[in-house]
Amino acid sequence: MKKILALSFLMSSSMLLAGTDFGYLKKEDQQYYKNDSMEGNNKMERIDSTVKEINKLYGELATMKAEIAQLKQEVELLKSKK
């Protein structure tokens, strides 16, 4: 009986503490991206939104790299015409 009560107390206290877990990130690390546990999202939804944000940034980075390559070609073309 004591083991069951101790186990139930341990489980309930761990569930309460899990709601405030941000992992290794602090509030100041997330100043440009809101990923707060108080938004009503569970941990998996917050991870999914983080993955979507990372994918969006990788897409923007690939677009910028393509634009830079195109600009470099244009600069070389203009240099050769000069």
All heavy atoms as an XYZ file, in Angstrom:
656
protein
N       0.831     -1.193      0.000
C       0.000      0.000      0.000
C       0.871      1.250      0.000
O       0.578      2.201     -0.710
C      -0.922     -0.060      1.230
C      -1.877      1.088      1.311
S      -3.077      0.909     -0.007
C      -4.177      2.192      0.406
N       1.926      1.221      0.822
C       2.801      2.383      0.885
C       3.522      2.598     -0.451
O       3.732      3.724     -0.869
C       3.830      2.209      2.003
C       3.259      2.336      3.388
C       4.343      2.182      4.429
C       3.754      2.229      5.824
N       4.803      2.094      6.854
N       3.857      1.484     -1.112
C       4.535      1.602     -2.395
C       3.620      2.223     -3.436
O       4.043      3.026     -4.261
C       5.017      0.233     -2.868
C       6.174     -0.313     -2.078
C       6.609     -1.653     -2.618
C       7.742     -2.215     -1.779
N       8.186     -3.520     -2.277
N       2.358      1.850     -3.405
C       1.396      2.398     -4.362
C       1.207      3.886     -4.126
O       1.177      4.679     -5.076
C       0.052      1.636     -4.268
C       0.245      0.195     -4.745
C      -1.012      2.339     -5.100
C      -0.970     -0.671     -4.549
N       1.083      4.303     -2.887
C       0.932      5.722     -2.579
C       2.185      6.502     -2.970
O       2.089      7.600     -3.526
C       0.632      5.919     -1.090
C      -0.766      5.516     -0.628
C      -0.881      5.642      0.882
C      -1.805      6.373     -1.311
N       3.340      5.953     -2.681
C       4.592      6.627     -3.031
C       4.729      6.748     -4.546
O       5.136      7.794     -5.065
C       5.772      5.872     -2.443
N       4.377      5.685     -5.263
C       4.449      5.706     -6.711
C       3.469      6.714     -7.305
O       3.811      7.469     -8.218
C       4.168      4.303     -7.267
C       4.281      4.143     -8.765
C       5.697      4.461     -9.222
C       3.891      2.744     -9.171
N       2.258      6.765     -6.795
C       1.276      7.725     -7.311
C       1.704      9.161     -7.003
O       1.523     10.055     -7.823
C      -0.114      7.433     -6.740
O      -0.119      7.635     -5.346
N       2.288      9.395     -5.834
C       2.780     10.730     -5.495
C       3.928     11.118     -6.425
O       3.995     12.244     -6.920
C       3.236     10.777     -4.033
C       3.861     12.077     -3.646
C       3.079     13.207     -3.468
C       5.229     12.192     -3.489
C       3.641     14.411     -3.126
C       5.809     13.387     -3.157
C       5.017     14.514     -2.965
N       4.830     10.178     -6.685
C       5.965     10.446     -7.560
C       5.499     10.764     -8.977
O       5.991     11.701     -9.613
C       6.904      9.240     -7.564
C       8.149      9.360     -8.426
C       9.048     10.468     -7.907
C       8.886      8.046     -8.445
N       4.538     10.015     -9.472
C       4.026     10.244    -10.819
C       3.311     11.586    -10.925
O       3.483     12.321    -11.890
C       3.096      9.109    -11.241
C       3.834      7.820    -11.519
S       2.750      6.484    -12.039
C       2.135      7.123    -13.562
N       2.504     11.929     -9.926
C       1.781     13.197     -9.985
C       2.731     14.384     -9.876
O       2.551     15.397    -10.542
C       0.709     13.257     -8.901
O       1.304     13.205     -7.622
N       3.761     14.266     -9.051
C       4.700     15.378     -8.934
C       5.545     15.517    -10.201
O       5.858     16.633    -10.613
C       5.600     15.196     -7.719
O       6.389     14.037     -7.843
N       5.902     14.409    -10.840
C       6.674     14.505    -12.080
C       5.835     15.100    -13.203
O       6.354     15.802    -14.062
C       7.227     13.146    -12.473
O       6.178     12.274    -12.819
N       4.534     14.837    -13.210
C       3.658     15.407    -14.230
C       3.533     16.910    -14.052
O       3.457     17.661    -15.023
C       2.290     14.730    -14.191
C       2.323     13.293    -14.675
S       0.765     12.449    -14.448
C      -0.186     13.188    -15.752
N       3.519     17.379    -12.831
C       3.439     18.812    -12.583
C       4.712     19.518    -13.023
O       4.670     20.614    -13.571
C       3.170     19.091    -11.100
C       1.784     18.727    -10.596
C       1.701     18.904     -9.086
C       0.736     19.578    -11.282
N       5.837     18.899    -12.783
C       7.110     19.512    -13.150
C       7.354     19.465    -14.652
O       8.072     20.309    -15.186
C       8.261     18.828    -12.413
C       8.296     19.026    -10.902
C       9.423     18.207    -10.293
C       8.447     20.488    -10.546
N       6.781     18.525    -15.339
C       7.005     18.381    -16.778
C       6.402     19.544    -17.557
O       6.860     19.873    -18.643
C       6.422     17.064    -17.270
N       5.396     20.213    -17.028
C       4.759     21.318    -17.726
C       5.633     22.544    -17.837
O       5.424     23.384    -18.703
N       6.638     22.695    -17.006
C       7.495     23.872    -17.048
C       8.860     23.569    -17.640
O       9.760     24.377    -17.555
C       7.696     24.438    -15.630
O       8.274     23.428    -14.811
C       6.378     24.886    -15.041
N       9.029     22.418    -18.277
C      10.315     22.020    -18.819
C      10.513     22.626    -20.199
O       9.740     22.391    -21.116
C      10.383     20.489    -18.904
C      11.717     20.019    -19.431
O      12.703     20.744    -19.261
O      11.762     18.907    -19.990
N      11.547     23.451    -20.360
C      11.895     24.010    -21.649
C      13.126     23.336    -22.220
O      13.691     23.807    -23.186
C      12.176     25.518    -21.526
C      10.944     26.330    -21.277
C      10.690     26.833    -20.014
C      10.047     26.573    -22.282
C       9.563     27.573    -19.780
C       8.916     27.316    -22.054
C       8.669     27.814    -20.798
N      13.591     22.267    -21.611
C      14.807     21.617    -22.075
C      16.004     22.469    -21.717
O      16.090     23.008    -20.633
N      16.906     22.632    -22.643
C      18.112     23.409    -22.382
C      17.949     24.870    -22.780
O      18.849     25.674    -22.561
C      19.311     22.796    -23.111
C      19.151     22.729    -24.597
C      19.582     23.769    -25.408
C      18.564     21.636    -25.200
C      19.415     23.727    -26.764
C      18.401     21.578    -26.556
C      18.840     22.625    -27.340
O      18.670     22.577    -28.693
N      16.827     25.240    -23.402
C      16.612     26.616    -23.821
C      16.063     27.459    -22.679
O      15.227     27.010    -21.910
C      15.643     26.675    -24.993
C      16.120     26.027    -26.280
C      15.011     26.051    -27.311
C      17.330     26.739    -26.815
N      16.520     28.676    -22.612
C      16.011     29.641    -21.630
C      15.149     30.652    -22.361
O      15.121     30.698    -23.586
C      17.191     30.337    -20.943
C      18.096     29.383    -20.203
C      19.216     30.161    -19.530
C      20.140     29.234    -18.822
N      21.291     28.835    -19.602
N      14.444     31.490    -21.625
C      13.590     32.498    -22.247
C      14.389     33.411    -23.178
O      13.941     33.753    -24.262
C      12.919     33.348    -21.169
C      11.849     32.630    -20.408
C      10.587     32.590    -21.200
C       9.464     32.086    -20.317
N       8.253     31.886    -21.057
N      15.604     33.833    -22.756
C      16.394     34.746    -23.587
C      16.919     34.077    -24.853
O      17.240     34.752    -25.825
C      17.547     35.374    -22.792
C      18.455     34.381    -22.115
C      18.041     34.049    -20.690
O      16.945     34.443    -20.258
O      18.821     33.368    -20.015
N      16.981     32.746    -24.872
C      17.391     32.033    -26.077
C      16.291     32.028    -27.129
O      16.557     31.757    -28.292
C      17.760     30.576    -25.755
C      18.972     30.477    -24.861
O      19.837     31.377    -24.939
O      19.054     29.520    -24.077
N      15.072     32.298    -26.721
C      13.923     32.223    -27.623
C      13.294     33.590    -27.835
O      12.084     33.704    -27.999
C      12.872     31.281    -27.046
C      13.364     29.877    -26.858
C      12.218     28.978    -26.469
O      11.298     28.798    -27.237
N      12.284     28.424    -25.289
N      14.091     34.644    -27.836
C      13.508     35.974    -27.902
C      12.809     36.267    -29.228
O      11.914     37.093    -29.286
C      14.560     37.024    -27.614
C      15.744     37.003    -28.545
C      16.766     38.038    -28.172
O      16.423     39.039    -27.569
N      18.010     37.796    -28.514
N      13.179     35.572    -30.308
C      12.558     35.832    -31.604
C      11.557     34.757    -32.003
O      10.908     34.882    -33.019
C      13.627     35.950    -32.684
C      14.584     37.067    -32.400
C      15.905     36.805    -32.092
C      14.154     38.387    -32.413
C      16.775     37.837    -31.814
C      15.023     39.423    -32.129
C      16.330     39.138    -31.831
O      17.190     40.153    -31.554
N      11.437     33.706    -31.219
C      10.500     32.622    -31.559
C       9.773     32.185    -30.307
O      10.398     31.779    -29.343
C      11.244     31.435    -32.187
C      10.325     30.309    -32.555
C       9.371     30.482    -33.540
C      10.386     29.104    -31.901
C       8.510     29.463    -33.878
C       9.525     28.073    -32.235
C       8.602     28.268    -33.220
O       7.758     27.267    -33.540
N       8.460     32.287    -30.335
C       7.666     31.949    -29.162
C       7.390     30.460    -29.139
O       6.820     29.916    -30.065
C       6.361     32.726    -29.170
C       5.577     32.562    -27.910
C       4.693     33.769    -27.694
C       3.861     33.626    -26.465
N       4.574     33.778    -25.244
N       7.811     29.803    -28.081
C       7.626     28.362    -27.916
C       7.323     28.112    -26.441
O       8.030     27.398    -25.761
C       8.885     27.624    -28.356
C       8.686     26.134    -28.414
O       7.562     25.658    -28.396
N       9.761     25.391    -28.472
N       6.289     28.750    -25.962
C       5.991     28.762    -24.537
C       5.025     27.638    -24.176
O       4.053     27.389    -24.875
C       5.377     30.112    -24.170
C       5.291     30.343    -22.689
O       5.847     29.529    -21.917
O       4.674     31.340    -22.279
N       5.293     26.969    -23.075
C       4.411     25.879    -22.654
C       3.067     26.413    -22.162
O       2.113     25.653    -22.065
C       5.073     25.079    -21.542
O       5.225     25.876    -20.385
N       2.983     27.690    -21.868
C       1.727     28.252    -21.375
C       0.764     28.609    -22.508
O      -0.306     29.124    -22.270
C       2.017     29.510    -20.532
C       2.930     29.220    -19.348
S       2.371     27.878    -18.305
C       1.254     28.775    -17.261
N       1.141     28.349    -23.765
C       0.255     28.617    -24.892
C      -0.850     27.574    -25.011
O      -1.733     27.704    -25.825
C       1.048     28.624    -26.199
C       1.944     29.798    -26.377
C       2.697     29.740    -27.685
O       2.916     28.623    -28.210
O       3.067     30.793    -28.174
N      -0.780     26.535    -24.242
C      -1.776     25.483    -24.312
C      -1.361     24.334    -25.198
O      -2.110     23.386    -25.375
N      -0.169     24.400    -25.787
C       0.314     23.315    -26.635
C       1.071     22.304    -25.783
O       1.771     22.674    -24.852
C       1.258     23.850    -27.709
C       0.569     24.785    -28.659
O      -0.632     24.697    -28.854
N       1.309     25.690    -29.239
N       0.922     21.050    -26.142
C       1.706     20.049    -25.423
C       3.110     19.990    -26.003
O       3.444     20.708    -26.951
C       1.023     18.681    -25.450
C       0.906     18.097    -26.831
O       1.702     18.387    -27.706
N      -0.094     17.263    -27.027
N       3.955     19.161    -25.443
C       5.366     19.129    -25.842
C       5.524     18.721    -27.308
O       6.344     19.295    -28.016
C       6.132     18.180    -24.931
C       7.632     18.319    -25.029
C       8.339     17.445    -24.032
C       8.661     18.253    -22.809
N       9.495     17.529    -21.850
N       4.742     17.760    -27.776
C       4.858     17.326    -29.169
C       4.429     18.431    -30.135
O       5.031     18.619    -31.179
C       4.025     16.062    -29.422
C       4.614     14.811    -28.791
S       6.303     14.459    -29.314
C       6.072     14.107    -31.031
N       3.392     19.180    -29.786
C       2.961     20.281    -30.651
C       4.018     21.372    -30.707
O       4.240     21.981    -31.759
C       1.637     20.857    -30.149
C       0.464     19.936    -30.359
C      -0.790     20.400    -29.641
O      -0.697     21.088    -28.609
O      -1.883     20.062    -30.128
N       4.698     21.626    -29.587
C       5.760     22.628    -29.585
C       6.947     22.148    -30.406
O       7.562     22.927    -31.136
C       6.187     22.945    -28.150
C       5.108     23.653    -27.361
C       5.619     24.289    -26.088
N       6.489     23.468    -25.279
C       6.100     22.663    -24.308
N       4.822     22.543    -24.022
N       6.973     21.977    -23.605
N       7.269     20.851    -30.333
C       8.357     20.304    -31.144
C       7.989     20.398    -32.623
O       8.812     20.791    -33.453
C       8.664     18.846    -30.738
C       9.299     18.824    -29.348
C       9.566     18.165    -31.758
C       9.437     17.448    -28.744
N       6.739     20.070    -32.965
C       6.300     20.156    -34.358
C       6.396     21.577    -34.877
O       6.826     21.807    -36.018
C       4.866     19.649    -34.503
C       4.755     18.147    -34.380
O       5.794     17.468    -34.448
O       3.621     17.663    -34.208
N       5.999     22.547    -34.077
C       6.074     23.935    -34.533
C       7.518     24.373    -34.686
O       7.844     25.149    -35.583
C       5.320     24.859    -33.578
O       5.957     24.924    -32.320
N       8.405     23.862    -33.851
C       9.827     24.180    -33.984
C      10.392     23.586    -35.262
O      11.148     24.243    -35.989
C      10.614     23.662    -32.766
O      10.061     24.224    -31.584
C      12.073     24.033    -32.848
N      10.020     22.349    -35.576
C      10.488     21.708    -36.810
C       9.968     22.470    -38.028
O      10.715     22.694    -38.991
C      10.054     20.226    -36.850
C      10.289     19.609    -38.214
C      10.787     19.441    -35.780
N       8.726     22.914    -38.002
C       8.181     23.691    -39.117
C       8.955     24.998    -39.293
O       9.248     25.421    -40.416
C       6.704     23.995    -38.880
C       5.812     22.797    -39.047
C       4.374     23.145    -38.734
C       3.493     21.915    -38.747
N       2.120     22.209    -38.337
N       9.284     25.654    -38.197
C      10.048     26.896    -38.255
C      11.445     26.652    -38.830
O      11.931     27.424    -39.655
C      10.152     27.505    -36.851
C      10.785     28.862    -36.810
C       9.909     29.964    -37.352
O       8.694     29.776    -37.486
O      10.471     31.036    -37.644
N      12.091     25.573    -38.412
C      13.424     25.242    -38.925
C      13.356     24.942    -40.415
O      14.211     25.406    -41.194
C      14.025     24.054    -38.144
C      14.375     24.496    -36.722
C      15.242     23.489    -38.859
C      14.743     23.367    -35.794
N      12.349     24.188    -40.850
C      12.196     23.892    -42.273
C      11.983     25.163    -43.086
O      12.512     25.307    -44.192
C      11.049     22.916    -42.502
C      11.400     21.515    -42.064
O      12.561     21.148    -41.981
N      10.381     20.725    -41.754
N      11.200     26.091    -42.538
C      10.962     27.357    -43.224
C      12.276     28.134    -43.363
O      12.570     28.689    -44.422
C       9.932     28.180    -42.452
C       9.537     29.477    -43.132
C       8.458     30.187    -42.365
C       9.138     31.104    -41.373
N       8.230     31.987    -40.659
N      13.082     28.148    -42.314
C      14.358     28.859    -42.365
C      15.324     28.223    -43.358
O      16.046     28.929    -44.066
C      14.987     28.914    -40.970
C      14.247     29.783    -39.961
C      14.870     29.648    -38.582
C      14.244     31.231    -40.401
N      15.347     26.881    -43.422
C      16.192     26.212    -44.407
C      15.754     26.556    -45.829
O      16.580     26.741    -46.719
C      16.175     24.693    -44.211
C      17.242     24.200    -43.277
C      16.921     23.724    -42.022
C      18.577     24.217    -43.654
C      17.904     23.274    -41.152
C      19.564     23.764    -42.795
C      19.224     23.295    -41.547
O      20.196     22.852    -40.701
N      14.460     26.658    -46.058
C      13.959     27.050    -47.377
C      14.383     28.466    -47.740
O      14.798     28.735    -48.875
N      14.269     29.390    -46.780
C      14.694     30.765    -47.029
C      16.194     30.829    -47.291
O      16.647     31.589    -48.154
C      14.325     31.655    -45.841
C      12.839     31.881    -45.686
C      12.475     32.651    -44.432
O      13.390     33.024    -43.660
O      11.279     32.886    -44.226
N      16.969     30.028    -46.578
C      18.411     29.998    -46.765
C      18.769     29.488    -48.161
O      19.648     30.049    -48.836
C      19.058     29.123    -45.690
C      20.573     29.052    -45.665
C      21.174     30.414    -45.394
C      21.018     28.068    -44.608
N      18.091     28.457    -48.620
C      18.347     27.925    -49.963
C      17.996     28.959    -51.029
O      18.724     29.125    -52.017
C      17.545     26.644    -50.174
N      16.906     29.689    -50.831
C      16.516     30.735    -51.777
C      17.564     31.844    -51.804
O      17.939     32.320    -52.887
C      15.140     31.323    -51.374
O      14.188     30.271    -51.336
C      14.693     32.379    -52.350
N      18.041     32.236    -50.645
C      19.075     33.281    -50.587
C      20.366     32.835    -51.262
O      21.010     33.619    -51.955
C      19.353     33.670    -49.137
C      18.278     34.471    -48.498
S      18.762     34.836    -46.799
C      17.395     35.834    -46.286
N      20.749     31.579    -51.076
C      21.959     31.067    -51.725
C      21.814     31.106    -53.239
O      22.752     31.454    -53.961
C      22.262     29.644    -51.267
C      22.856     29.566    -49.882
C      23.165     28.131    -49.499
C      23.793     28.041    -48.126
N      24.087     26.653    -47.745
N      20.638     30.751    -53.750
C      20.403     30.788    -55.192
C      20.455     32.226    -55.707
O      21.037     32.500    -56.776
C      19.058     30.150    -55.522
N      19.880     33.163    -54.967
C      19.911     34.565    -55.373
C      21.336     35.111    -55.350
O      21.731     35.877    -56.233
C      19.014     35.402    -54.463
C      17.539     35.145    -54.666
C      16.662     35.891    -53.656
O      17.210     36.565    -52.759
O      15.443     35.797    -53.785
N      22.134     34.725    -54.360
C      23.522     35.177    -54.287
C      24.322     34.635    -55.465
O      25.121     35.357    -56.074
C      24.151     34.768    -52.941
C      23.561     35.606    -51.811
C      25.664     34.907    -52.968
C      23.950     35.155    -50.420
N      24.102     33.367    -55.809
C      24.808     32.782    -56.955
C      24.439     33.521    -58.240
O      25.313     33.808    -59.082
C      24.475     31.299    -57.067
N      23.163     33.869    -58.401
C      22.719     34.594    -59.584
C      23.342     35.987    -59.614
O      23.793     36.457    -60.665
C      21.195     34.690    -59.602
C      20.640     35.382    -60.830
C      19.127     35.490    -60.783
O      18.506     35.195    -59.770
N      18.542     35.929    -61.877
N      23.395     36.658    -58.475
C      24.006     37.992    -58.416
C      25.494     37.940    -58.732
O      26.026     38.830    -59.396
C      23.762     38.623    -57.052
C      22.325     39.069    -56.757
C      22.202     39.513    -55.309
C      21.916     40.186    -57.696
N      26.185     36.894    -58.264
C      27.612     36.744    -58.571
C      27.828     36.574    -60.073
O      28.767     37.132    -60.639
C      28.196     35.550    -57.818
C      28.455     35.821    -56.363
C      29.080     34.611    -55.683
C      29.349     34.879    -54.220
N      29.940     33.709    -53.537
N      26.930     35.803    -60.723
C      27.044     35.631    -62.174
C      26.831     36.956    -62.896
O      27.531     37.287    -63.860
C      26.028     34.602    -62.669
C      26.357     33.185    -62.289
C      25.285     32.209    -62.728
O      24.209     32.601    -63.178
N      25.588     30.918    -62.597
N      25.866     37.735    -62.427
C      25.603     39.028    -63.042
C      26.785     39.976    -62.859
O      27.148     40.722    -63.783
C      24.332     39.650    -62.462
C      23.063     38.951    -62.887
C      21.814     39.551    -62.243
O      21.915     40.614    -61.592
O      20.739     38.957    -62.384
N      27.413     39.953    -61.697
C      28.579     40.804    -61.441
C      29.725     40.396    -62.360
O      30.407     41.257    -62.938
C      28.985     40.730    -59.946
C      30.359     41.323    -59.723
C      27.957     41.425    -59.081
N      29.961     39.086    -62.505
C      31.021     38.613    -63.396
C      30.734     39.013    -64.839
O      31.641     39.399    -65.579
C      31.184     37.093    -63.278
C      31.767     36.634    -61.967
C      33.155     37.195    -61.718
O      33.964     37.292    -62.673
O      33.429     37.557    -60.555
N      29.472     38.951    -65.257
C      29.093     39.344    -66.601
C      29.349     40.824    -66.813
O      29.885     41.240    -67.856
C      27.616     39.005    -66.858
C      27.059     39.333    -68.232
C      27.743     38.471    -69.303
C      25.571     39.118    -68.263
N      28.991     41.639    -65.834
C      29.219     43.077    -65.942
C      30.711     43.413    -65.939
O      31.153     44.314    -66.654
C      28.516     43.811    -64.803
C      26.972     43.839    -64.874
C      26.402     44.448    -63.599
C      26.514     44.633    -66.089
N      31.499     42.681    -65.161
C      32.946     42.893    -65.134
C      33.567     42.542    -66.484
O      34.481     43.223    -66.963
C      33.602     42.083    -64.046
C      33.437     42.647    -62.660
C      34.177     41.787    -61.644
C      34.042     42.341    -60.242
N      34.738     41.488    -59.239
N      33.082     41.474    -67.088
C      33.639     41.058    -68.383
C      33.263     42.042    -69.499
O      34.009     42.230    -70.441
C      33.181     39.645    -68.737
O      31.782     39.623    -68.969
N      32.105     42.667    -69.421
C      31.689     43.650    -70.417
C      32.480     44.946    -70.288
O      32.629     45.692    -71.241
C      30.201     43.931    -70.296
C      29.315     42.852    -70.825
C      27.870     43.243    -70.767
C      26.988     42.150    -71.343
N      25.568     42.534    -71.292
N      32.971     45.206    -69.104
C      33.713     46.440    -68.840
C      35.048     46.347    -69.485
O      35.596     46.902    -70.258
C      33.901     46.606    -67.341
C      34.440     47.940    -66.943
C      34.507     47.988    -65.434
C      35.078     49.314    -64.980
N      35.223     49.405    -63.573
